[in-house]
Amino acid sequence: MSEKEETTVAPVVESVHCRLCDGGTMRRALIKPYNLNVGIVLIVAGLLCLATGVLAFLGLLAVLFGIYFVWAKKDVWLCDKCGAIVERI
């Protein structure tokens, strides 16, 4: 990159005004998009299938999907007044 070229970085916004309730402040938050219990059930069922050898391929897929369901997180805006959740883009 030459000396004349400058890179611009978008500013990080920590909070915005809530348009749904007209009084709250929306802050950045991380939430779990999937049900934690479903992920745990998938992991246990997949491990049982792998241990018995019955439908081992489906058991492996269930374990992988269960791990994804347990660990996945999503960036959203969360209003402190009305509790509205809006996906961050």
N, CA, C and O atoms as CSV, one atom per row, in Angstrom:
chain,resi,resn,atom,element,x,y,z
A,1,MET,N,N,0.847,-1.165,0.000
A,1,MET,CA,C,0.000,0.000,0.000
A,1,MET,C,C,0.897,1.234,0.000
A,1,MET,O,O,1.880,1.289,0.739
A,2,SER,N,N,0.566,2.203,-0.812
A,2,SER,CA,C,1.384,3.403,-0.893
A,2,SER,C,C,1.069,4.342,0.258
A,2,SER,O,O,0.119,4.136,1.015
A,3,GLU,N,N,1.896,5.386,0.371
A,3,GLU,CA,C,1.737,6.331,1.469
A,3,GLU,C,C,0.468,7.167,1.333
A,3,GLU,O,O,-0.082,7.615,2.340
A,4,LYS,N,N,0.000,7.381,0.123
A,4,LYS,CA,C,-1.166,8.225,-0.094
A,4,LYS,C,C,-2.480,7.480,0.167
A,4,LYS,O,O,-3.501,8.103,0.459
A,5,GLU,N,N,-2.453,6.164,0.063
A,5,GLU,CA,C,-3.675,5.390,0.299
A,5,GLU,C,C,-3.925,5.260,1.796
A,5,GLU,O,O,-3.035,4.881,2.556
A,6,GLU,N,N,-5.115,5.572,2.195
A,6,GLU,CA,C,-5.487,5.449,3.601
A,6,GLU,C,C,-6.667,4.493,3.708
A,6,GLU,O,O,-7.571,4.502,2.872
A,7,THR,N,N,-6.642,3.697,4.716
A,7,THR,CA,C,-7.756,2.785,4.938
A,7,THR,C,C,-8.722,3.421,5.926
A,7,THR,O,O,-8.314,4.039,6.910
A,8,THR,N,N,-9.993,3.261,5.648
A,8,THR,CA,C,-10.999,3.779,6.555
A,8,THR,C,C,-11.645,2.611,7.286
A,8,THR,O,O,-12.010,1.603,6.680
A,9,VAL,N,N,-11.777,2.763,8.573
A,9,VAL,CA,C,-12.374,1.740,9.400
A,9,VAL,C,C,-13.671,2.291,9.968
A,9,VAL,O,O,-13.705,3.395,10.511
A,10,ALA,N,N,-14.740,1.510,9.837
A,10,ALA,CA,C,-16.026,1.955,10.356
A,10,ALA,C,C,-15.965,2.023,11.878
A,10,ALA,O,O,-15.381,1.143,12.511
A,11,PRO,N,N,-16.556,3.048,12.468
A,11,PRO,CA,C,-16.536,3.156,13.928
A,11,PRO,C,C,-17.400,2.064,14.566
A,11,PRO,O,O,-18.401,1.634,13.992
A,12,VAL,N,N,-17.001,1.631,15.742
A,12,VAL,CA,C,-17.756,0.626,16.480
A,12,VAL,C,C,-18.815,1.333,17.308
A,12,VAL,O,O,-18.490,2.161,18.159
A,13,VAL,N,N,-20.062,1.016,17.068
A,13,VAL,CA,C,-21.176,1.630,17.778
A,13,VAL,C,C,-21.573,0.701,18.914
A,13,VAL,O,O,-21.867,-0.472,18.686
A,14,GLU,N,N,-21.582,1.218,20.131
A,14,GLU,CA,C,-21.908,0.404,21.304
A,14,GLU,C,C,-23.393,0.405,21.625
A,14,GLU,O,O,-23.897,-0.567,22.188
A,15,SER,N,N,-24.110,1.478,21.278
A,15,SER,CA,C,-25.540,1.531,21.568
A,15,SER,C,C,-26.234,2.430,20.546
A,15,SER,O,O,-25.633,3.340,19.976
A,16,VAL,N,N,-27.517,2.145,20.335
A,16,VAL,CA,C,-28.342,2.949,19.433
A,16,VAL,C,C,-29.694,3.180,20.101
A,16,VAL,O,O,-30.048,2.496,21.062
A,17,HIS,N,N,-30.439,4.147,19.584
A,17,HIS,CA,C,-31.773,4.467,20.105
A,17,HIS,C,C,-32.760,3.422,19.597
A,17,HIS,O,O,-32.740,3.069,18.418
A,18,CYS,N,N,-33.622,2.927,20.484
A,18,CYS,CA,C,-34.616,1.922,20.119
A,18,CYS,C,C,-35.776,2.590,19.393
A,18,CYS,O,O,-36.381,3.524,19.919
A,19,ARG,N,N,-36.089,2.119,18.188
A,19,ARG,CA,C,-37.193,2.680,17.416
A,19,ARG,C,C,-38.517,1.999,17.734
A,19,ARG,O,O,-39.572,2.470,17.308
A,20,LEU,N,N,-38.476,0.912,18.468
A,20,LEU,CA,C,-39.703,0.187,18.774
A,20,LEU,C,C,-40.444,0.769,19.969
A,20,LEU,O,O,-41.674,0.814,19.973
A,21,CYS,N,N,-39.705,1.215,20.984
A,21,CYS,CA,C,-40.369,1.757,22.178
A,21,CYS,C,C,-40.120,3.252,22.352
A,21,CYS,O,O,-40.693,3.855,23.259
A,22,ASP,N,N,-39.297,3.863,21.528
A,22,ASP,CA,C,-38.997,5.304,21.569
A,22,ASP,C,C,-38.571,5.794,22.945
A,22,ASP,O,O,-39.023,6.850,23.388
A,23,GLY,N,N,-37.730,5.064,23.613
A,23,GLY,CA,C,-37.259,5.532,24.906
A,23,GLY,C,C,-36.110,4.705,25.428
A,23,GLY,O,O,-35.399,5.127,26.340
A,24,GLY,N,N,-35.926,3.553,24.868
A,24,GLY,CA,C,-34.882,2.671,25.344
A,24,GLY,C,C,-33.608,2.807,24.545
A,24,GLY,O,O,-33.564,3.470,23.508
A,25,THR,N,N,-32.576,2.168,25.048
A,25,THR,CA,C,-31.292,2.143,24.383
A,25,THR,C,C,-30.969,0.698,24.034
A,25,THR,O,O,-31.011,-0.184,24.891
A,26,MET,N,N,-30.649,0.467,22.768
A,26,MET,CA,C,-30.292,-0.881,22.332
A,26,MET,C,C,-28.782,-1.038,22.430
A,26,MET,O,O,-28.021,-0.224,21.907
A,27,ARG,N,N,-28.368,-2.095,23.107
A,27,ARG,CA,C,-26.945,-2.375,23.291
A,27,ARG,C,C,-26.584,-3.670,22.587
A,27,ARG,O,O,-27.434,-4.529,22.350
A,28,ARG,N,N,-25.297,-3.792,22.256
A,28,ARG,CA,C,-24.803,-5.014,21.629
A,28,ARG,C,C,-24.850,-6.157,22.638
A,28,ARG,O,O,-24.513,-5.981,23.809
A,29,ALA,N,N,-25.275,-7.336,22.166
A,29,ALA,CA,C,-25.358,-8.499,23.047
A,29,ALA,C,C,-25.122,-9.765,22.229
A,29,ALA,O,O,-25.295,-9.777,21.010
A,30,LEU,N,N,-24.724,-10.824,22.924
A,30,LEU,CA,C,-24.585,-12.149,22.326
A,30,LEU,C,C,-25.664,-13.038,22.919
A,30,LEU,O,O,-25.808,-13.114,24.139
A,31,ILE,N,N,-26.430,-13.716,22.056
A,31,ILE,CA,C,-27.449,-14.632,22.541
A,31,ILE,C,C,-27.234,-15.996,21.898
A,31,ILE,O,O,-26.516,-16.122,20.906
A,32,LYS,N,N,-27.857,-17.005,22.469
A,32,LYS,CA,C,-27.836,-18.343,21.894
A,32,LYS,C,C,-29.056,-18.477,20.992
A,32,LYS,O,O,-30.183,-18.373,21.476
A,33,PRO,N,N,-28.861,-18.707,19.687
A,33,PRO,CA,C,-30.000,-18.775,18.770
A,33,PRO,C,C,-30.751,-20.102,18.831
A,33,PRO,O,O,-31.874,-20.188,18.334
A,34,TYR,N,N,-30.173,-21.121,19.417
A,34,TYR,CA,C,-30.797,-22.438,19.469
A,34,TYR,C,C,-31.044,-22.846,20.915
A,34,TYR,O,O,-30.403,-22.341,21.836
A,35,ASN,N,N,-31.968,-23.754,21.096
A,35,ASN,CA,C,-32.300,-24.264,22.416
A,35,ASN,C,C,-31.161,-25.145,22.926
A,35,ASN,O,O,-30.748,-26.085,22.247
A,36,LEU,N,N,-30.657,-24.843,24.116
A,36,LEU,CA,C,-29.548,-25.588,24.705
A,36,LEU,C,C,-29.933,-27.036,24.972
A,36,LEU,O,O,-29.109,-27.934,24.799
A,37,ASN,N,N,-31.172,-27.277,25.391
A,37,ASN,CA,C,-31.618,-28.631,25.696
A,37,ASN,C,C,-31.627,-29.525,24.461
A,37,ASN,O,O,-31.299,-30.709,24.552
A,38,VAL,N,N,-32.000,-28.971,23.308
A,38,VAL,CA,C,-31.994,-29.745,22.072
A,38,VAL,C,C,-30.571,-30.168,21.726
A,38,VAL,O,O,-30.349,-31.299,21.293
A,39,GLY,N,N,-29.616,-29.280,21.912
A,39,GLY,CA,C,-28.222,-29.617,21.647
A,39,GLY,C,C,-27.722,-30.735,22.541
A,39,GLY,O,O,-27.019,-31.634,22.080
A,40,ILE,N,N,-28.078,-30.689,23.814
A,40,ILE,CA,C,-27.645,-31.729,24.749
A,40,ILE,C,C,-28.289,-33.065,24.400
A,40,ILE,O,O,-27.622,-34.099,24.437
A,41,VAL,N,N,-29.578,-33.057,24.061
A,41,VAL,CA,C,-30.262,-34.300,23.671
A,41,VAL,C,C,-29.637,-34.885,22.413
A,41,VAL,O,O,-29.465,-36.101,22.322
A,42,LEU,N,N,-29.296,-34.049,21.445
A,42,LEU,CA,C,-28.651,-34.537,20.225
A,42,LEU,C,C,-27.291,-35.166,20.528
A,42,LEU,O,O,-26.948,-36.204,19.961
A,43,ILE,N,N,-26.525,-34.551,21.408
A,43,ILE,CA,C,-25.216,-35.104,21.759
A,43,ILE,C,C,-25.366,-36.458,22.447
A,43,ILE,O,O,-24.658,-37.407,22.110
A,44,VAL,N,N,-26.278,-36.552,23.405
A,44,VAL,CA,C,-26.464,-37.818,24.137
A,44,VAL,C,C,-26.984,-38.903,23.206
A,44,VAL,O,O,-26.490,-40.031,23.234
A,45,ALA,N,N,-27.977,-38.576,22.379
A,45,ALA,CA,C,-28.521,-39.570,21.451
A,45,ALA,C,C,-27.466,-40.004,20.441
A,45,ALA,O,O,-27.374,-41.183,20.101
A,46,GLY,N,N,-26.678,-39.060,19.967
A,46,GLY,CA,C,-25.616,-39.406,19.018
A,46,GLY,C,C,-24.560,-40.293,19.644
A,46,GLY,O,O,-24.079,-41.229,19.006
A,47,LEU,N,N,-24.191,-40.011,20.890
A,47,LEU,CA,C,-23.206,-40.854,21.571
A,47,LEU,C,C,-23.755,-42.254,21.826
A,47,LEU,O,O,-23.009,-43.230,21.744
A,48,LEU,N,N,-25.043,-42.368,22.133
A,48,LEU,CA,C,-25.650,-43.688,22.306
A,48,LEU,C,C,-25.643,-44.472,20.993
A,48,LEU,O,O,-25.368,-45.672,20.985
A,49,CYS,N,N,-25.945,-43.798,19.891
A,49,CYS,CA,C,-25.903,-44.469,18.584
A,49,CYS,C,C,-24.489,-44.902,18.236
A,49,CYS,O,O,-24.291,-45.990,17.695
A,50,LEU,N,N,-23.506,-44.068,18.538
A,50,LEU,CA,C,-22.116,-44.426,18.248
A,50,LEU,C,C,-21.644,-45.573,19.134
A,50,LEU,O,O,-20.892,-46.433,18.675
A,51,ALA,N,N,-22.068,-45.601,20.387
A,51,ALA,CA,C,-21.618,-46.639,21.318
A,51,ALA,C,C,-22.201,-48.002,20.957
A,51,ALA,O,O,-21.530,-49.022,21.114
A,52,THR,N,N,-23.438,-48.030,20.478
A,52,THR,CA,C,-24.064,-49.305,20.143
A,52,THR,C,C,-23.765,-49.747,18.727
A,52,THR,O,O,-23.934,-50.922,18.399
A,53,GLY,N,N,-23.324,-48.832,17.884
A,53,GLY,CA,C,-23.019,-49.169,16.496
A,53,GLY,C,C,-24.236,-49.123,15.592
A,53,GLY,O,O,-24.114,-49.325,14.384
A,54,VAL,N,N,-25.414,-48.858,16.157
A,54,VAL,CA,C,-26.638,-48.767,15.374
A,54,VAL,C,C,-26.727,-47.354,14.803
A,54,VAL,O,O,-26.688,-46.373,15.546
A,55,LEU,N,N,-26.843,-47.260,13.502
A,55,LEU,CA,C,-26.923,-45.958,12.831
A,55,LEU,C,C,-25.761,-45.047,13.243
A,55,LEU,O,O,-25.973,-43.897,13.627
A,56,ALA,N,N,-24.563,-45.558,13.160
A,56,ALA,CA,C,-23.379,-44.821,13.619
A,56,ALA,C,C,-23.182,-43.525,12.841
A,56,ALA,O,O,-22.773,-42.517,13.416
A,57,PHE,N,N,-23.469,-43.540,11.540
A,57,PHE,CA,C,-23.298,-42.324,10.743
A,57,PHE,C,C,-24.254,-41.230,11.217
A,57,PHE,O,O,-23.858,-40.074,11.365
A,58,LEU,N,N,-25.519,-41.601,11.454
A,58,LEU,CA,C,-26.476,-40.614,11.957
A,58,LEU,C,C,-26.109,-40.156,13.366
A,58,LEU,O,O,-26.347,-39.003,13.726
A,59,GLY,N,N,-25.531,-41.052,14.160
A,59,GLY,CA,C,-25.078,-40.680,15.497
A,59,GLY,C,C,-23.982,-39.639,15.440
A,59,GLY,O,O,-23.969,-38.695,16.229
A,60,LEU,N,N,-23.055,-39.812,14.499
A,60,LEU,CA,C,-21.978,-38.839,14.337
A,60,LEU,C,C,-22.532,-37.485,13.912
A,60,LEU,O,O,-22.103,-36.446,14.415
A,61,LEU,N,N,-23.487,-37.498,12.986
A,61,LEU,CA,C,-24.113,-36.233,12.568
A,61,LEU,C,C,-24.853,-35.572,13.728
A,61,LEU,O,O,-24.804,-34.352,13.881
A,62,ALA,N,N,-25.539,-36.372,14.545
A,62,ALA,CA,C,-26.266,-35.821,15.691
A,62,ALA,C,C,-25.306,-35.180,16.685
A,62,ALA,O,O,-25.598,-34.117,17.232
A,63,VAL,N,N,-24.167,-35.816,16.923
A,63,VAL,CA,C,-23.170,-35.243,17.841
A,63,VAL,C,C,-22.645,-33.916,17.300
A,63,VAL,O,O,-22.512,-32.950,18.052
A,64,LEU,N,N,-22.349,-33.862,16.011
A,64,LEU,CA,C,-21.823,-32.628,15.426
A,64,LEU,C,C,-22.855,-31.497,15.476
A,64,LEU,O,O,-22.520,-30.365,15.825
A,65,PHE,N,N,-24.109,-31.804,15.126
A,65,PHE,CA,C,-25.154,-30.783,15.198
A,65,PHE,C,C,-25.398,-30.363,16.650
A,65,PHE,O,O,-25.637,-29.185,16.915
A,66,GLY,N,N,-25.342,-31.295,17.578
A,66,GLY,CA,C,-25.531,-30.963,18.988
A,66,GLY,C,C,-24.457,-30.030,19.502
A,66,GLY,O,O,-24.749,-29.089,20.241
A,67,ILE,N,N,-23.220,-30.280,19.121
A,67,ILE,CA,C,-22.121,-29.403,19.533
A,67,ILE,C,C,-22.314,-28.003,18.950
A,67,ILE,O,O,-22.065,-27.004,19.624
A,68,TYR,N,N,-22.757,-27.940,17.696
A,68,TYR,CA,C,-23.009,-26.634,17.089
A,68,TYR,C,C,-24.135,-25.899,17.817
A,68,TYR,O,O,-24.023,-24.699,18.072
A,69,PHE,N,N,-25.217,-26.604,18.154
A,69,PHE,CA,C,-26.342,-25.983,18.859
A,69,PHE,C,C,-25.928,-25.462,20.226
A,69,PHE,O,O,-26.416,-24.419,20.661
A,70,VAL,N,N,-25.043,-26.163,20.906
A,70,VAL,CA,C,-24.619,-25.759,22.247
A,70,VAL,C,C,-23.689,-24.551,22.191
A,70,VAL,O,O,-23.783,-23.668,23.043
A,71,TRP,N,N,-22.797,-24.493,21.209
A,71,TRP,CA,C,-21.765,-23.449,21.184
A,71,TRP,C,C,-22.095,-22.235,20.333
A,71,TRP,O,O,-21.390,-21.231,20.430
A,72,ALA,N,N,-23.132,-22.275,19.502
A,72,ALA,CA,C,-23.429,-21.171,18.589
A,72,ALA,C,C,-23.877,-19.933,19.364
A,72,ALA,O,O,-24.606,-20.027,20.351
A,73,LYS,N,N,-23.425,-18.776,18.892
A,73,LYS,CA,C,-23.829,-17.495,19.462
A,73,LYS,C,C,-24.103,-16.534,18.314
A,73,LYS,O,O,-23.551,-16.669,17.222
A,74,LYS,N,N,-24.973,-15.556,18.586
A,74,LYS,CA,C,-25.384,-14.624,17.560
A,74,LYS,C,C,-25.296,-13.203,18.095
A,74,LYS,O,O,-25.692,-12.945,19.232
A,75,ASP,N,N,-24.776,-12.269,17.283
A,75,ASP,CA,C,-24.690,-10.862,17.659
A,75,ASP,C,C,-26.028,-10.181,17.378
A,75,ASP,O,O,-26.550,-10.262,16.266
A,76,VAL,N,N,-26.578,-9.511,18.388
A,76,VAL,CA,C,-27.863,-8.824,18.244
A,76,VAL,C,C,-27.814,-7.484,18.976
A,76,VAL,O,O,-26.903,-7.207,19.755
A,77,TRP,N,N,-28.822,-6.671,18.696
A,77,TRP,CA,C,-29.083,-5.469,19.490
A,77,TRP,C,C,-30.197,-5.831,20.458
A,77,TRP,O,O,-31.196,-6.422,20.048
A,78,LEU,N,N,-30.047,-5.484,21.756
A,78,LEU,CA,C,-31.021,-5.808,22.793
A,78,LEU,C,C,-31.423,-4.523,23.506
A,78,LEU,O,O,-30.578,-3.822,24.061
A,79,CYS,N,N,-32.727,-4.219,23.487
A,79,CYS,CA,C,-33.238,-2.999,24.126
A,79,CYS,C,C,-33.326,-3.211,25.632
A,79,CYS,O,O,-33.822,-4.238,26.095
A,80,ASP,N,N,-32.839,-2.231,26.395
A,80,ASP,CA,C,-32.872,-2.360,27.858
A,80,ASP,C,C,-34.239,-2.016,28.442
A,80,ASP,O,O,-34.505,-2.346,29.598
A,81,LYS,N,N,-35.112,-1.364,27.676
A,81,LYS,CA,C,-36.423,-0.966,28.190
A,81,LYS,C,C,-37.526,-1.973,27.806
A,81,LYS,O,O,-38.236,-2.483,28.672
A,82,CYS,N,N,-37.658,-2.249,26.502
A,82,CYS,CA,C,-38.761,-3.106,26.053
A,82,CYS,C,C,-38.323,-4.556,25.811
A,82,CYS,O,O,-39.173,-5.432,25.653
A,83,GLY,N,N,-37.022,-4.819,25.780
A,83,GLY,CA,C,-36.525,-6.180,25.593
A,83,GLY,C,C,-36.533,-6.653,24.150
A,83,GLY,O,O,-36.369,-7.847,23.896
A,84,ALA,N,N,-36.717,-5.749,23.200
A,84,ALA,CA,C,-36.737,-6.118,21.780
A,84,ALA,C,C,-35.350,-6.599,21.354
A,84,ALA,O,O,-34.330,-6.101,21.831
A,85,ILE,N,N,-35.334,-7.567,20.457
A,85,ILE,CA,C,-34.081,-8.121,19.921
A,85,ILE,C,C,-34.082,-7.910,18.415
A,85,ILE,O,O,-35.012,-8.320,17.721
A,86,VAL,N,N,-33.023,-7.263,17.914
A,86,VAL,CA,C,-32.874,-7.004,16.488
A,86,VAL,C,C,-31.522,-7.558,16.067
A,86,VAL,O,O,-30.509,-7.324,16.727
A,87,GLU,N,N,-31.515,-8.297,14.957
A,87,GLU,CA,C,-30.274,-8.902,14.462
A,87,GLU,C,C,-29.320,-7.829,13.953
A,87,GLU,O,O,-29.711,-6.906,13.240
A,88,ARG,N,N,-28.048,-7.982,14.345
A,88,ARG,CA,C,-27.021,-7.062,13.852
A,88,ARG,C,C,-26.557,-7.520,12.491
A,88,ARG,O,O,-26.392,-8.717,12.254
A,89,ILE,N,N,-26.347,-6.579,11.599
A,89,ILE,CA,C,-25.894,-6.917,10.245
A,89,ILE,C,C,-24.464,-6.486,10.079
A,89,ILE,O,O,-23.882,-6.676,9.011
